[in-house]
Amino acid sequence: MKSTRSPSLQCRSRRRAIAALATARGYDSREHKAQSSGGNDSYGFGSITGSGPQNNDLTFFAAAFTVFICMLFGANAVAIKISLEGIGVFTSAGIRFGVASITIVLWAKITGRSLKIKKEQILQLLGISIIFTVQLSFFYLGLSKSNASRGTLLANFQPFFTLFLAHFFIPGDQITRRKILGILMGFAGVAFVFLEKKGVTSDFNTGDLMILTAAFLWACNAVYTKRIISAFQPFQVALFPMFFSVPLFFLGGVLWDQHMIAFLNAKIIGAMVYQSWVTASFGFVAWMSLLQKYGAVALHSFIFIMPIAGVLLGGLILGEPITINIMIALVLIVAGILIIHYRQKKPIPLPSMGRNI
């Protein structure tokens, strides 16, 4: 039976079908490209399952919970400082990441996440693990010589180091005038930390330089992780360096800690529980869950809370001096972080929170 439609009508129908097919193919291509690059999270830190996060607007509850999590992370330096009163530097790190890695493995098993990696991924994980171990060693050693408020401020210089490194090693992530302003404010904040002389000994200066070195290594880790994370589930990049570091930290405790465990009391045990379960375990899982639902762009807007919490809690809990110089440093570093993250469509590379400083 011959078609009764006119040739012009048939031609228009054919063109519509071709256009629809091309659109579908284009959508599939874009979707595949987005998935391969980590979805909306161009740095690949926002996904647990492998699909990109939605970058949805945070609800009031989600925003309040994010503030709470950032305060927990900010207080971590205070907990480390307390634990070092009775536990050796390397032993403390070994206990923290030993407990945290076991907890995260249990979480991965319960939620059905695979721990398997390919042979070609081993060297990549080895590189991250070495940087991670050296980075945390510098941070714990530095904090044992400095105080929590200074350590928190210096550790939060990491985003500025990352911006500088990303300019050279991440294609398309160029330093802009706004980022330069943020970096300069961060440098000014660090300068005010070193200008503070109240109660500062030569050990403080040595410790501060160690913490800055740790922040730089953290930035190196973040940039390198961005380059390889598409081949991993993000929690694997957090978990395997912990596994790698634990025996090395305990070996360091045997070799270099004056006393692996000098004494224990409720305060020190509580500080270890806080580091191991509250930040490195619960904080990690909570942060990853928020990233999966809301995306890295939304969450990274809150990281300025971490240095504020660290400085204030260092003063309130440990009685550390919060002087004019420290307050100026805090304002400059927080302002710098806000400037570099303001309307930032691509989040600055930042490894999973809770497993780092």
Summary of the structure (lengths in Angstrom):
residues: 357
radius of gyration: 23.5
end to end distance: 76.0
largest distance: 98.0
contacts: 1261
relative contact order: 0.21
helix: 73%
strand: 1%
